[in-house]
Amino acid sequence: MYVAAILAVWGIVITGVYLLRTMKTAWLGKMPARWEGLTDARTPFQRLPYLVLASVLLLFGFWRSPSSRSSSRACPRSFGPSRPPRRGAR
């Protein structure tokens, strides 16, 4: 079961990368020669924002109770327990 899930996630990642590269090429065309040598995030300090973003996304993706708890206190009617609709209500 885990193998199927891992393969499915890997397939989604590969598809996403392929789709984004295709869209970039279609919308932006070929990269100008003056930008060919440009690199992004070489040092660990430059890669820090990527790490922070990925960490926050994983934290709230796997353990979202901190964010849902604070939002349920701020908006109890919106995030409270759901009730079935009343009979005859439109």
BAPA-970413 format. One record per residue (C-alpha): x, y, z. Coordinates in steps of 0.001 Angstrom, whole numbers, padded with zeros to 6 digits, always signed. Example, Ala and Ser with C-alpha at 12.3 -4.5 7.8 and 13.67 -1.06 7.14 Angstrom:
+012300-004500+007800/+013670-001060+007140/
This chain:
+000000+000000+000000/+002823+002400+000827/+004564+001674-002453/+001463+002676-004423/+001155+005918-002442/+004826+006751-002943/+004586+006057-006667/+001427+008177-006917/+003054+011143-005164/+006170+010779-007292/+003981+010752-010418/+002263+013948-009288/+005622+015637-008677/+007030+014606-012065/+003828+015719-013812/+003926+019082-012022/+007545+019702-012996/+006867+018757-016607/+003760+020964-016751/+005519+023978-015220/+008513+023675-017559/+006197+023409-020571/+004185+026441-019487/+007363+028441-018877/+008644+027637-022361/+005294+028405-023978/+004791+031731-022211/+008327+033057-021890/+010075+031469-024857/+013793+030799-025001/+015952+032416-022328/+018089+035316-023570/+021804+034536-023836/+022745+037227-021314/+020871+035328-018556/+022250+031838-019318/+024964+032017-016628/+022595+033224-013904/+022254+030885-010916/+019824+030934-008028/+020376+030254-004325/+023996+029149-004229/+024803+029536-000535/+022964+028012+002435/+021916+031519+003520/+020292+032086+000121/+018502+028727+000392/+017101+029549+003827/+013789+031005+002503/+013125+027764+000599/+013719+025759+003762/+011439+027996+005832/+008654+027849+003250/+008876+024078+002861/+008972+023593+006644/+005881+025729+007231/+003985+024012+004417/+004861+020571+005764/+004100+021568+009364/+000613+022866+008602/+000014+020167+006001/+000625+017297+008411/-000341+018980+011697/-002875+021705+011060/-004474+021921+014485/-002532+025096+015494/-003902+027023+012539/-007428+025608+012763/-007579+026161+016522/-006716+029859+016218/-009127+030382+013327/-011944+028606+015166/-011475+030979+018111/-011497+034000+015823/-014516+032900+013751/-016494+030365+015781/-019530+030370+013487/-017450+029730+010364/-015084+027118+011759/-017229+025575+014485/-018851+022151+014316/-021064+021741+011305/-024784+021277+011729/-027133+019701+009214/-029316+022210+007376/-032763+022909+008778/-035722+021373+007054/-037415+023741+004689/-034429+026131+004593/-033313+027323+001193/
